[in-house]
Amino acid sequence: MKQTVSIQIEYRLTENGVSITKIHGRAAEIRIPETIEGVPVTAIGERAFAVKMEAPVAEPVDEQEAELSFVTEAPVETAEGQALRRVFLPDSVETIGAYAFHGCSALERVSLPAKLQEISLRMFDGCGSLEQITLPAGLRRIGDYAFYGCGSLKKLRLPESVERIGKYAFYNCRKMEEINIPLATTDLNMGMFLNCDALQYMSFGRCRHISDLIAGLNHELHLTIDFPQENGETETCKLLIPDFQYEYIEDTPARQFHQVNYGTGHIFRQCIGNSEIDFRRYDEIFYLTRREDEAETVLILAMNRLQYPYRMQEKYRENYLNYIRDHFLWAAEYYINRNENEKIKLFADWGLFTQETLTMVMDIAQKKGRTAILSFLMDYQHKHFAPVRKKKTFSL
């Protein structure tokens, strides 16, 4: 049997129910009950789980089970226990106070209540082991510095109900790769993605504040932007923004420093405004990325525009198609290696296959063992390049 560790939950009664004011003691997993003395738990107070320094992390096989007791006065603090890794909160909880999990550096998982409407000020500040978290469907606000220093958080899906995201909300989330900004989010504040070095995939419910949000990100970005239309429908575009680097060069005689940029990313970023995108300019400078960026970057940029041709002129469409034609076998093999059947189907829809290239691509698919792609290509060959049977003639 696992050893147990004593956890004392300090609480107070309010007009709305029980408010948890402090957790005394540490355990790898703590489950807050739905009621205490028959009264529903409706609030988690400020700094309820917070610590100045986390207890030692135990291996799963050595984790101690929490033995809960409930008190209305603060007991004598003890340092016993193990680092907090998992917290489960009941759905009766409606509010969680500021700094609630501050310093919980080993925290990996939190089950948030369904009624929660706000991630409060610095609620997860310093939770460096938190890799993923599911936010309640009715969440409306994310407070200032809410996820500050969550250095292991990789993806975050914000509910469509979110209206406000506070300043520096995701500051130093250095492993975050993907996030969305919902359509309802109108209050966006400074420094949200400062030091989010791995953030590449960002989706926006509408074109709003984009330039400001990506200003501090000079690595490659993949943007998905929805454009609500007057008829109630939505058109979507996907844009790849290449990376760029820069340095400051000293002009000694003038006693000035000049910023020198390398790569095309800074030019493409000039096409991205806070409330509009200059699509004509974005498509016009395709030649720059063809000349300077890696082939994979150029291919994905072209494919995004062809697949989501929002406000794209026909002449630019031909430029993108011509690039794929010029590098067709390489492009086809690129998507076959990734088993992206949908992209191969797009090549067919755009009429890029010839009888010769189709045979070569089928050979690649067969060698890679991509049976679904090969089946599609064989069917396409049968429909579009079926051998013409010569009519038999007889001479008497």
C-alpha positions as YAML, in Angstrom:
chain: A
units: angstrom
residues:
- id: 1
  name: MET
  ca: [0.00, 0.00, 0.00]
- id: 2
  name: LYS
  ca: [1.09, 3.54, -0.71]
- id: 3
  name: GLN
  ca: [2.02, 5.76, 2.18]
- id: 4
  name: THR
  ca: [-0.32, 8.62, 3.01]
- id: 5
  name: VAL
  ca: [0.44, 12.26, 3.71]
- id: 6
  name: SER
  ca: [-1.76, 14.55, 5.77]
- id: 7
  name: ILE
  ca: [-3.30, 17.43, 3.80]
- id: 8
  name: GLN
  ca: [-5.26, 20.03, 5.73]
- id: 9
  name: ILE
  ca: [-7.68, 22.12, 3.72]
- id: 10
  name: GLU
  ca: [-8.38, 25.45, 5.33]
- id: 11
  name: TYR
  ca: [-11.74, 26.96, 4.41]
- id: 12
  name: ARG
  ca: [-14.32, 29.54, 5.38]
- id: 13
  name: LEU
  ca: [-18.05, 29.79, 4.89]
- id: 14
  name: THR
  ca: [-19.44, 32.58, 2.70]
- id: 15
  name: GLU
  ca: [-22.89, 33.56, 1.50]
- id: 16
  name: ASN
  ca: [-22.27, 31.61, -1.70]
- id: 17
  name: GLY
  ca: [-20.78, 28.48, -0.18]
- id: 18
  name: VAL
  ca: [-17.38, 27.21, 0.94]
- id: 19
  name: SER
  ca: [-14.23, 29.09, -0.08]
- id: 20
  name: ILE
  ca: [-10.94, 27.18, 0.11]
- id: 21
  name: THR
  ca: [-8.40, 29.61, 1.56]
- id: 22
  name: LYS
  ca: [-5.25, 27.48, 1.82]
- id: 23
  name: ILE
  ca: [-3.94, 23.98, 1.23]
- id: 24
  name: HIS
  ca: [-1.56, 22.95, 4.03]
- id: 25
  name: GLY
  ca: [0.82, 20.13, 3.13]
- id: 26
  name: ARG
  ca: [1.80, 18.73, -0.27]
- id: 27
  name: ALA
  ca: [0.80, 15.61, -2.17]
- id: 28
  name: ALA
  ca: [1.29, 14.49, -5.76]
- id: 29
  name: GLU
  ca: [-2.48, 14.52, -6.32]
- id: 30
  name: ILE
  ca: [-5.17, 16.49, -4.55]
- id: 31
  name: ARG
  ca: [-8.89, 16.17, -5.25]
- id: 32
  name: ILE
  ca: [-11.03, 18.92, -3.75]
- id: 33
  name: PRO
  ca: [-14.44, 17.55, -2.71]
- id: 34
  name: GLU
  ca: [-17.66, 19.04, -4.04]
- id: 35
  name: THR
  ca: [-19.00, 19.73, -0.55]
- id: 36
  name: ILE
  ca: [-17.58, 20.33, 2.92]
- id: 37
  name: GLU
  ca: [-19.97, 19.74, 5.84]
- id: 38
  name: GLY
  ca: [-22.76, 19.50, 3.29]
- id: 39
  name: VAL
  ca: [-22.06, 22.97, 1.83]
- id: 40
  name: PRO
  ca: [-20.91, 23.21, -1.81]
- id: 41
  name: VAL
  ca: [-17.35, 24.37, -2.52]
- id: 42
  name: THR
  ca: [-17.77, 27.44, -4.74]
- id: 43
  name: ALA
  ca: [-14.44, 29.28, -4.57]
- id: 44
  name: ILE
  ca: [-10.68, 28.74, -4.44]
- id: 45
  name: GLY
  ca: [-9.05, 31.69, -2.71]
- id: 46
  name: GLU
  ca: [-5.91, 33.66, -3.58]
- id: 47
  name: ARG
  ca: [-2.69, 31.64, -3.28]
- id: 48
  name: ALA
  ca: [-4.64, 28.60, -2.11]
- id: 49
  name: PHE
  ca: [-2.15, 26.13, -3.64]
- id: 50
  name: ALA
  ca: [0.78, 28.55, -3.94]
- id: 51
  name: VAL
  ca: [4.23, 27.82, -2.49]
- id: 52
  name: LYS
  ca: [7.49, 29.71, -2.27]
- id: 53
  name: MET
  ca: [9.45, 26.53, -3.01]
- id: 54
  name: GLU
  ca: [7.99, 23.25, -4.22]
- id: 55
  name: ALA
  ca: [8.56, 20.00, -2.32]
- id: 56
  name: PRO
  ca: [10.68, 17.25, -3.93]
- id: 57
  name: VAL
  ca: [9.20, 15.48, -6.96]
- id: 58
  name: ALA
  ca: [8.53, 11.78, -6.41]
- id: 59
  name: GLU
  ca: [8.46, 9.04, -9.01]
- id: 60
  name: PRO
  ca: [4.90, 7.79, -9.72]
- id: 61
  name: VAL
  ca: [5.53, 4.46, -7.94]
- id: 62
  name: ASP
  ca: [6.62, 6.37, -4.81]
- id: 63
  name: GLU
  ca: [3.78, 8.90, -4.74]
- id: 64
  name: GLN
  ca: [2.01, 9.27, -1.42]
- id: 65
  name: GLU
  ca: [-1.77, 9.44, -1.24]
- id: 66
  name: ALA
  ca: [-3.39, 12.53, 0.22]
- id: 67
  name: GLU
  ca: [-5.34, 12.10, 3.44]
- id: 68
  name: LEU
  ca: [-7.65, 15.12, 3.63]
- id: 69
  name: SER
  ca: [-8.91, 16.91, 6.69]
- id: 70
  name: PHE
  ca: [-10.73, 20.24, 6.90]
- id: 71
  name: VAL
  ca: [-9.99, 23.14, 9.23]
- id: 72
  name: THR
  ca: [-11.23, 26.71, 9.67]
- id: 73
  name: GLU
  ca: [-8.02, 28.05, 11.21]
- id: 74
  name: ALA
  ca: [-4.49, 27.86, 9.84]
- id: 75
  name: PRO
  ca: [-2.55, 24.97, 11.37]
- id: 76
  name: VAL
  ca: [1.18, 24.96, 12.04]
- id: 77
  name: GLU
  ca: [2.88, 24.73, 8.63]
- id: 78
  name: THR
  ca: [4.82, 21.54, 7.86]
- id: 79
  name: ALA
  ca: [7.22, 20.79, 5.03]
- id: 80
  name: GLU
  ca: [6.21, 17.18, 4.70]
- id: 81
  name: GLY
  ca: [4.89, 15.73, 1.48]
- id: 82
  name: GLN
  ca: [5.73, 15.61, -2.17]
- id: 83
  name: ALA
  ca: [5.50, 18.03, -5.08]
- id: 84
  name: LEU
  ca: [1.99, 18.79, -6.30]
- id: 85
  name: ARG
  ca: [1.53, 17.29, -9.78]
- id: 86
  name: ARG
  ca: [-2.23, 16.92, -10.31]
- id: 87
  name: VAL
  ca: [-5.21, 18.91, -9.04]
- id: 88
  name: PHE
  ca: [-8.87, 18.09, -9.57]
- id: 89
  name: LEU
  ca: [-11.45, 20.75, -8.79]
- id: 90
  name: PRO
  ca: [-15.22, 20.08, -8.59]
- id: 91
  name: ASP
  ca: [-17.62, 21.70, -11.03]
- id: 92
  name: SER
  ca: [-19.28, 23.50, -8.13]
- id: 93
  name: VAL
  ca: [-16.33, 25.95, -8.04]
- id: 94
  name: GLU
  ca: [-17.14, 29.24, -9.76]
- id: 95
  name: THR
  ca: [-14.11, 31.42, -8.97]
- id: 96
  name: ILE
  ca: [-10.38, 30.88, -8.48]
- id: 97
  name: GLY
  ca: [-8.34, 33.69, -6.96]
- id: 98
  name: ALA
  ca: [-5.13, 35.35, -8.10]
- id: 99
  name: TYR
  ca: [-1.84, 33.50, -7.71]
- id: 100
  name: ALA
  ca: [-3.82, 30.33, -6.90]
- id: 101
  name: PHE
  ca: [-1.11, 27.97, -8.24]
- id: 102
  name: HIS
  ca: [1.83, 30.37, -8.08]
- id: 103
  name: GLY
  ca: [5.13, 28.52, -7.79]
- id: 104
  name: CYS
  ca: [3.68, 25.03, -8.32]
- id: 105
  name: SER
  ca: [6.63, 24.15, -10.52]
- id: 106
  name: ALA
  ca: [5.82, 20.41, -10.73]
- id: 107
  name: LEU
  ca: [2.14, 20.85, -11.60]
- id: 108
  name: GLU
  ca: [1.35, 18.83, -14.74]
- id: 109
  name: ARG
  ca: [-2.42, 18.65, -14.87]
- id: 110
  name: VAL
  ca: [-5.34, 20.72, -13.58]
- id: 111
  name: SER
  ca: [-9.00, 19.84, -13.99]
- id: 112
  name: LEU
  ca: [-10.77, 23.20, -14.10]
- id: 113
  name: PRO
  ca: [-14.48, 23.51, -13.17]
- id: 114
  name: ALA
  ca: [-17.04, 23.95, -15.94]
- id: 115
  name: LYS
  ca: [-18.51, 27.15, -14.42]
- id: 116
  name: LEU
  ca: [-15.21, 29.04, -14.29]
- id: 117
  name: GLN
  ca: [-15.34, 32.30, -16.24]
- id: 118
  name: GLU
  ca: [-11.91, 33.77, -15.49]
- id: 119
  name: ILE
  ca: [-8.30, 32.66, -15.32]
- id: 120
  name: SER
  ca: [-7.24, 35.18, -12.70]
- id: 121
  name: LEU
  ca: [-4.11, 37.31, -12.29]
- id: 122
  name: ARG
  ca: [-0.95, 35.13, -12.31]
- id: 123
  name: MET
  ca: [-3.08, 32.08, -11.63]
- id: 124
  name: PHE
  ca: [-0.52, 29.66, -13.12]
- id: 125
  name: ASP
  ca: [2.55, 31.88, -12.71]
- id: 126
  name: GLY
  ca: [5.64, 29.68, -12.50]
- id: 127
  name: CYS
  ca: [3.91, 26.37, -13.31]
- id: 128
  name: GLY
  ca: [6.86, 25.26, -15.43]
- id: 129
  name: SER
  ca: [5.77, 21.61, -15.79]
- id: 130
  name: LEU
  ca: [2.25, 22.32, -17.06]
- id: 131
  name: GLU
  ca: [2.18, 20.84, -20.58]
- id: 132
  name: GLN
  ca: [-1.50, 21.03, -21.43]
- id: 133
  name: ILE
  ca: [-4.72, 22.27, -19.93]
- id: 134
  name: THR
  ca: [-8.35, 22.23, -21.04]
- id: 135
  name: LEU
  ca: [-10.14, 25.52, -20.47]
- id: 136
  name: PRO
  ca: [-13.87, 25.62, -19.59]
- id: 137
  name: ALA
  ca: [-16.24, 26.22, -22.51]
- id: 138
  name: GLY
  ca: [-17.73, 29.35, -20.91]
- id: 139
  name: LEU
  ca: [-14.45, 31.06, -20.02]
- id: 140
  name: ARG
  ca: [-14.60, 34.82, -20.64]
- id: 141
  name: ARG
  ca: [-11.39, 36.37, -19.32]
- id: 142
  name: ILE
  ca: [-7.70, 35.50, -19.04]
- id: 143
  name: GLY
  ca: [-5.93, 37.74, -16.55]
- id: 144
  name: ASP
  ca: [-2.60, 39.54, -16.67]
- id: 145
  name: TYR
  ca: [0.41, 37.20, -16.49]
- id: 146
  name: ALA
  ca: [-2.04, 34.28, -16.15]
- id: 147
  name: PHE
  ca: [0.32, 31.69, -17.67]
- id: 148
  name: TYR
  ca: [3.57, 33.55, -17.02]
- id: 149
  name: GLY
  ca: [6.54, 31.17, -17.05]
- id: 150
  name: CYS
  ca: [4.58, 28.06, -18.08]
- id: 151
  name: GLY
  ca: [7.65, 26.91, -19.97]
- id: 152
  name: SER
  ca: [6.32, 23.43, -20.85]
- id: 153
  name: LEU
  ca: [2.90, 24.48, -22.19]
- id: 154
  name: LYS
  ca: [2.79, 23.44, -25.86]
- id: 155
  name: LYS
  ca: [-0.76, 24.02, -27.08]
- id: 156
  name: LEU
  ca: [-3.68, 26.02, -25.81]
- id: 157
  name: ARG
  ca: [-7.19, 26.06, -27.20]
- id: 158
  name: LEU
  ca: [-9.12, 29.13, -26.10]
- id: 159
  name: PRO
  ca: [-12.91, 28.75, -25.98]
- id: 160
  name: GLU
  ca: [-14.91, 30.90, -28.36]
- id: 161
  name: SER
  ca: [-16.42, 32.70, -25.36]
- id: 162
  name: VAL
  ca: [-13.13, 34.41, -24.36]
- id: 163
  name: GLU
  ca: [-13.51, 38.21, -24.54]
- id: 164
  name: ARG
  ca: [-10.33, 39.47, -22.84]
- id: 165
  name: ILE
  ca: [-6.70, 38.36, -22.68]
- id: 166
  name: GLY
  ca: [-4.58, 40.34, -20.25]
- id: 167
  name: LYS
  ca: [-1.11, 41.80, -20.67]
- id: 168
  name: TYR
  ca: [1.81, 39.38, -20.76]
- id: 169
  name: ALA
  ca: [-0.67, 36.49, -20.38]
- id: 170
  name: PHE
  ca: [1.70, 33.96, -21.99]
- id: 171
  name: TYR
  ca: [5.02, 35.65, -21.28]
- id: 172
  name: ASN
  ca: [7.91, 33.13, -21.26]
- id: 173
  name: CYS
  ca: [5.82, 30.21, -22.53]
- id: 174
  name: ARG
  ca: [8.89, 29.20, -24.49]
- id: 175
  name: LYS
  ca: [7.59, 25.83, -25.75]
- id: 176
  name: MET
  ca: [4.14, 26.98, -26.83]
- id: 177
  name: GLU
  ca: [3.64, 26.01, -30.46]
- id: 178
  name: GLU
  ca: [-0.03, 26.66, -31.14]
- id: 179
  name: ILE
  ca: [-2.80, 28.99, -29.95]
- id: 180
  name: ASN
  ca: [-6.01, 30.59, -31.22]
- id: 181
  name: ILE
  ca: [-7.57, 34.02, -30.72]
- id: 182
  name: PRO
  ca: [-11.39, 33.62, -30.80]
- id: 183
  name: LEU
  ca: [-13.79, 35.83, -32.72]
- id: 184
  name: ALA
  ca: [-15.28, 37.19, -29.47]
- id: 185
  name: THR
  ca: [-11.91, 38.36, -28.13]
- id: 186
  name: THR
  ca: [-11.91, 42.15, -28.45]
- id: 187
  name: ASP
  ca: [-9.72, 43.15, -25.49]
- id: 188
  name: LEU
  ca: [-6.13, 42.13, -26.28]
- id: 189
  name: ASN
  ca: [-3.20, 43.57, -24.36]
- id: 190
  name: MET
  ca: [0.53, 44.14, -24.73]
- id: 191
  name: GLY
  ca: [3.27, 41.55, -24.53]
- id: 192
  name: MET
  ca: [0.98, 38.53, -24.73]
- id: 193
  name: PHE
  ca: [3.48, 36.37, -26.61]
- id: 194
  name: LEU
  ca: [6.75, 37.88, -25.45]
- id: 195
  name: ASN
  ca: [9.49, 35.22, -25.45]
- id: 196
  name: CYS
  ca: [7.20, 32.59, -27.01]
- id: 197
  name: ASP
  ca: [10.11, 31.36, -29.10]
- id: 198
  name: ALA
  ca: [8.40, 28.20, -30.44]
- id: 199
  name: LEU
  ca: [4.99, 29.72, -31.26]
- id: 200
  name: GLN
  ca: [4.32, 29.04, -34.96]
- id: 201
  name: TYR
  ca: [0.66, 28.21, -35.47]
- id: 202
  name: MET
  ca: [-1.79, 30.99, -34.69]
- id: 203
  name: SER
  ca: [-5.43, 31.19, -35.70]
- id: 204
  name: PHE
  ca: [-7.64, 34.27, -35.47]
- id: 205
  name: GLY
  ca: [-11.43, 34.44, -35.42]
- id: 206
  name: ARG
  ca: [-11.16, 37.71, -37.32]
- id: 207
  name: CYS
  ca: [-8.44, 40.06, -38.55]
- id: 208
  name: ARG
  ca: [-7.77, 42.05, -35.41]
- id: 209
  name: HIS
  ca: [-4.56, 43.15, -33.61]
- id: 210
  name: ILE
  ca: [-2.51, 40.67, -35.63]
- id: 211
  name: SER
  ca: [0.39, 42.99, -36.37]
- id: 212
  name: ASP
  ca: [0.79, 43.89, -32.70]
- id: 213
  name: LEU
  ca: [0.56, 40.26, -31.55]
- id: 214
  name: ILE
  ca: [3.28, 38.99, -33.90]
- id: 215
  name: ALA
  ca: [5.54, 42.02, -33.56]
- id: 216
  name: GLY
  ca: [7.99, 40.28, -31.23]
- id: 217
  name: LEU
  ca: [8.08, 37.00, -33.15]
- id: 218
  name: ASN
  ca: [10.70, 36.89, -35.88]
- id: 219
  name: HIS
  ca: [10.59, 33.15, -36.52]
- id: 220
  name: GLU
  ca: [8.44, 31.44, -39.17]
- id: 221
  name: LEU
  ca: [4.70, 31.82, -38.53]
- id: 222
  name: HIS
  ca: [1.65, 30.00, -39.88]
- id: 223
  name: LEU
  ca: [-1.43, 32.21, -39.60]
- id: 224
  name: THR
  ca: [-5.03, 31.09, -40.08]
- id: 225
  name: ILE
  ca: [-7.40, 34.05, -40.29]
- id: 226
  name: ASP
  ca: [-11.19, 33.98, -40.57]
- id: 227
  name: PHE
  ca: [-12.98, 36.80, -42.39]
- id: 228
  name: PRO
  ca: [-16.69, 36.95, -41.43]
- id: 229
  name: GLN
  ca: [-18.82, 38.02, -44.40]
- id: 230
  name: GLU
  ca: [-21.97, 40.13, -44.53]
- id: 231
  name: ASN
  ca: [-24.05, 37.11, -45.55]
- id: 232
  name: GLY
  ca: [-23.14, 35.34, -42.30]
- id: 233
  name: GLU
  ca: [-20.61, 33.00, -43.85]
- id: 234
  name: THR
  ca: [-16.88, 32.96, -43.14]
- id: 235
  name: GLU
  ca: [-13.97, 32.88, -45.54]
- id: 236
  name: THR
  ca: [-10.62, 31.60, -44.33]
- id: 237
  name: CYS
  ca: [-7.09, 32.29, -45.43]
- id: 238
  name: LYS
  ca: [-3.82, 30.68, -44.41]
- id: 239
  name: LEU
  ca: [-0.61, 32.64, -44.65]
- id: 240
  name: LEU
  ca: [2.96, 31.58, -44.05]
- id: 241
  name: ILE
  ca: [5.22, 34.36, -42.82]
- id: 242
  name: PRO
  ca: [8.92, 33.44, -43.30]
- id: 243
  name: ASP
  ca: [11.44, 34.02, -40.56]
- id: 244
  name: PHE
  ca: [14.11, 36.68, -40.47]
- id: 245
  name: GLN
  ca: [17.13, 37.64, -38.39]
- id: 246
  name: TYR
  ca: [18.60, 41.03, -37.66]
- id: 247
  name: GLU
  ca: [21.59, 42.72, -36.12]
- id: 248
  name: TYR
  ca: [22.64, 46.26, -35.37]
- id: 249
  name: ILE
  ca: [25.63, 47.66, -37.29]
- id: 250
  name: GLU
  ca: [27.44, 50.68, -35.93]
- id: 251
  name: ASP
  ca: [27.98, 53.66, -38.20]
- id: 252
  name: THR
  ca: [30.97, 55.09, -36.32]
- id: 253
  name: PRO
  ca: [31.32, 58.46, -38.11]
- id: 254
  name: ALA
  ca: [27.62, 59.20, -37.67]
- id: 255
  name: ARG
  ca: [27.55, 57.72, -34.15]
- id: 256
  name: GLN
  ca: [24.44, 55.73, -35.04]
- id: 257
  name: PHE
  ca: [23.35, 52.11, -35.17]
- id: 258
  name: HIS
  ca: [21.44, 50.69, -38.12]
- id: 259
  name: GLN
  ca: [19.34, 47.55, -38.08]
- id: 260
  name: VAL
  ca: [20.26, 45.09, -40.85]
- id: 261
  name: ASN
  ca: [17.72, 42.37, -41.67]
- id: 262
  name: TYR
  ca: [18.39, 38.94, -43.15]
- id: 263
  name: GLY
  ca: [15.64, 36.88, -44.73]
- id: 264
  name: THR
  ca: [12.29, 37.86, -46.23]
- id: 265
  name: GLY
  ca: [10.18, 37.64, -43.08]
- id: 266
  name: HIS
  ca: [10.38, 41.34, -42.23]
- id: 267
  name: ILE
  ca: [9.06, 42.22, -45.70]
- id: 268
  name: PHE
  ca: [6.12, 39.81, -45.49]
- id: 269
  name: ARG
  ca: [5.29, 41.14, -42.03]
- id: 270
  name: GLN
  ca: [4.77, 44.57, -43.58]
- id: 271
  name: CYS
  ca: [1.74, 43.09, -45.36]
- id: 272
  name: ILE
  ca: [0.08, 42.18, -42.06]
- id: 273
  name: GLY
  ca: [-1.90, 44.97, -40.43]
- id: 274
  name: ASN
  ca: [-3.95, 45.01, -37.26]
- id: 275
  name: SER
  ca: [-7.28, 45.12, -39.07]
- id: 276
  name: GLU
  ca: [-6.46, 44.22, -42.67]
- id: 277
  name: ILE
  ca: [-4.05, 42.22, -44.83]
- id: 278
  name: ASP
  ca: [-2.44, 43.58, -47.99]
- id: 279
  name: PHE
  ca: [-3.01, 40.44, -50.05]
- id: 280
  name: ARG
  ca: [-1.91, 42.03, -53.31]
- id: 281
  name: ARG
  ca: [1.46, 42.94, -51.87]
- id: 282
  name: TYR
  ca: [1.80, 39.56, -50.15]
- id: 283
  name: ASP
  ca: [1.26, 37.74, -53.45]
- id: 284
  name: GLU
  ca: [3.37, 40.22, -55.39]
- id: 285
  name: ILE
  ca: [6.54, 39.53, -53.37]
- id: 286
  name: PHE
  ca: [6.38, 35.76, -53.85]
- id: 287
  name: TYR
  ca: [9.45, 36.07, -56.03]
- id: 288
  name: LEU
  ca: [11.43, 37.12, -52.95]
- id: 289
  name: THR
  ca: [10.72, 33.96, -51.02]
- id: 290
  name: ARG
  ca: [11.43, 31.89, -54.15]
- id: 291
  name: ARG
  ca: [14.83, 33.51, -54.35]
- id: 292
  name: GLU
  ca: [15.86, 33.52, -50.69]
- id: 293
  name: ASP
  ca: [13.93, 30.98, -48.60]
- id: 294
  name: GLU
  ca: [14.09, 27.22, -48.27]
- id: 295
  name: ALA
  ca: [12.10, 25.10, -50.72]
- id: 296
  name: GLU
  ca: [9.78, 23.76, -48.01]
- id: 297
  name: THR
  ca: [8.84, 27.28, -46.94]
- id: 298
  name: VAL
  ca: [8.14, 28.35, -50.52]
- id: 299
  name: LEU
  ca: [6.01, 25.27, -51.22]
- id: 300
  name: ILE
  ca: [3.84, 25.64, -48.13]
- id: 301
  name: LEU
  ca: [3.36, 29.36, -48.79]
- id: 302
  name: ALA
  ca: [2.22, 28.65, -52.35]
- id: 303
  name: MET
  ca: [-0.04, 25.77, -51.31]
- id: 304
  name: ASN
  ca: [-1.70, 27.86, -48.60]
- id: 305
  name: ARG
  ca: [-2.59, 30.61, -51.04]
- id: 306
  name: LEU
  ca: [-3.85, 28.19, -53.68]
- id: 307
  name: GLN
  ca: [-5.93, 26.22, -51.21]
- id: 308
  name: TYR
  ca: [-7.32, 29.33, -49.49]
- id: 309
  name: PRO
  ca: [-7.32, 31.96, -52.28]
- id: 310
  name: TYR
  ca: [-9.00, 34.76, -50.36]
- id: 311
  name: ARG
  ca: [-8.70, 38.01, -52.39]
- id: 312
  name: MET
  ca: [-6.14, 36.51, -54.75]
- id: 313
  name: GLN
  ca: [-5.88, 37.80, -58.30]
- id: 314
  name: GLU
  ca: [-5.69, 35.32, -61.17]
- id: 315
  name: LYS
  ca: [-2.20, 36.37, -62.26]
- id: 316
  name: TYR
  ca: [-0.80, 35.54, -58.84]
- id: 317
  name: ARG
  ca: [-2.60, 32.22, -58.85]
- id: 318
  name: GLU
  ca: [-0.74, 31.34, -62.01]
- id: 319
  name: ASN
  ca: [2.57, 32.32, -60.40]
- id: 320
  name: TYR
  ca: [1.94, 29.89, -57.56]
- id: 321
  name: LEU
  ca: [0.84, 27.12, -59.92]
- id: 322
  name: ASN
  ca: [3.87, 27.64, -62.13]
- id: 323
  name: TYR
  ca: [6.15, 27.24, -59.14]
- id: 324
  name: ILE
  ca: [4.57, 23.90, -58.28]
- id: 325
  name: ARG
  ca: [4.76, 22.80, -61.92]
- id: 326
  name: ASP
  ca: [8.46, 23.64, -61.99]
- id: 327
  name: HIS
  ca: [9.09, 21.55, -58.84]
- id: 328
  name: PHE
  ca: [6.29, 19.05, -59.24]
- id: 329
  name: LEU
  ca: [8.02, 15.74, -58.53]
- id: 330
  name: TRP
  ca: [9.76, 17.16, -55.47]
- id: 331
  name: ALA
  ca: [6.48, 18.67, -54.20]
- id: 332
  name: ALA
  ca: [4.58, 15.42, -54.74]
- id: 333
  name: GLU
  ca: [7.23, 13.40, -52.92]
- id: 334
  name: TYR
  ca: [7.22, 15.93, -50.07]
- id: 335
  name: TYR
  ca: [3.50, 15.30, -49.40]
- id: 336
  name: ILE
  ca: [3.74, 11.58, -50.05]
- id: 337
  name: ASN
  ca: [6.44, 11.32, -47.39]
- id: 338
  name: ARG
  ca: [4.02, 12.99, -44.98]
- id: 339
  name: ASN
  ca: [1.12, 10.85, -46.18]
- id: 340
  name: GLU
  ca: [-0.97, 13.93, -46.99]
- id: 341
  name: ASN
  ca: [-3.43, 12.48, -49.45]
- id: 342
  name: GLU
  ca: [-5.46, 15.69, -49.51]
- id: 343
  name: LYS
  ca: [-2.57, 17.65, -51.01]
- id: 344
  name: ILE
  ca: [-2.10, 15.07, -53.78]
- id: 345
  name: LYS
  ca: [-5.81, 15.37, -54.55]
- id: 346
  name: LEU
  ca: [-5.40, 19.14, -54.83]
- id: 347
  name: PHE
  ca: [-2.67, 18.63, -57.43]
- id: 348
  name: ALA
  ca: [-5.21, 16.62, -59.41]
- id: 349
  name: ASP
  ca: [-7.96, 19.22, -58.95]
- id: 350
  name: TRP
  ca: [-5.63, 21.92, -60.25]
- id: 351
  name: GLY
  ca: [-4.75, 19.85, -63.35]
- id: 352
  name: LEU
  ca: [-1.05, 19.58, -62.54]
- id: 353
  name: PHE
  ca: [-0.59, 15.93, -63.48]
- id: 354
  name: THR
  ca: [0.62, 14.88, -66.89]
- id: 355
  name: GLN
  ca: [0.61, 11.29, -68.01]
- id: 356
  name: GLU
  ca: [4.35, 11.12, -67.53]
- id: 357
  name: THR
  ca: [4.49, 12.75, -64.09]
- id: 358
  name: LEU
  ca: [1.52, 10.70, -62.89]
- id: 359
  name: THR
  ca: [3.40, 7.48, -63.61]
- id: 360
  name: MET
  ca: [6.44, 8.77, -61.75]
- id: 361
  name: VAL
  ca: [4.42, 9.88, -58.73]
- id: 362
  name: MET
  ca: [2.65, 6.52, -58.62]
- id: 363
  name: ASP
  ca: [6.05, 4.87, -58.50]
- id: 364
  name: ILE
  ca: [7.05, 7.08, -55.55]
- id: 365
  name: ALA
  ca: [3.82, 6.28, -53.69]
- id: 366
  name: GLN
  ca: [4.32, 2.56, -54.25]
- id: 367
  name: LYS
  ca: [7.90, 2.64, -52.96]
- id: 368
  name: LYS
  ca: [6.81, 4.59, -49.87]
- id: 369
  name: GLY
  ca: [3.97, 2.16, -49.18]
- id: 370
  name: ARG
  ca: [1.28, 4.86, -49.35]
- id: 371
  name: THR
  ca: [-1.59, 2.63, -50.43]
- id: 372
  name: ALA
  ca: [-4.36, 5.23, -50.11]
- id: 373
  name: ILE
  ca: [-2.47, 7.72, -52.26]
- id: 374
  name: LEU
  ca: [-1.56, 5.03, -54.79]
- id: 375
  name: SER
  ca: [-5.20, 3.92, -55.01]
- id: 376
  name: PHE
  ca: [-6.32, 7.50, -55.69]
- id: 377
  name: LEU
  ca: [-3.64, 7.96, -58.37]
- id: 378
  name: MET
  ca: [-4.55, 4.71, -60.11]
- id: 379
  name: ASP
  ca: [-8.20, 5.75, -60.18]
- id: 380
  name: TYR
  ca: [-7.19, 9.18, -61.52]
- id: 381
  name: GLN
  ca: [-5.09, 7.52, -64.23]
- id: 382
  name: HIS
  ca: [-8.00, 5.32, -65.25]
- id: 383
  name: LYS
  ca: [-10.34, 8.30, -65.56]
- id: 384
  name: HIS
  ca: [-8.01, 10.81, -67.24]
- id: 385
  name: PHE
  ca: [-5.28, 8.86, -69.03]
- id: 386
  name: ALA
  ca: [-6.95, 5.65, -70.03]
- id: 387
  name: PRO
  ca: [-5.26, 4.10, -73.08]
- id: 388
  name: VAL
  ca: [-7.03, 4.85, -76.35]
- id: 389
  name: ARG
  ca: [-8.00, 1.70, -78.13]
- id: 390
  name: LYS
  ca: [-7.44, 1.79, -81.87]
- id: 391
  name: LYS
  ca: [-10.33, 0.79, -84.05]
- id: 392
  name: LYS
  ca: [-9.72, -2.35, -86.04]
- id: 393
  name: THR
  ca: [-9.91, -1.92, -89.81]
- id: 394
  name: PHE
  ca: [-10.14, -4.55, -92.45]
- id: 395
  name: SER
  ca: [-9.05, -4.24, -96.03]
- id: 396
  name: LEU
  ca: [-10.59, -6.48, -98.66]
...
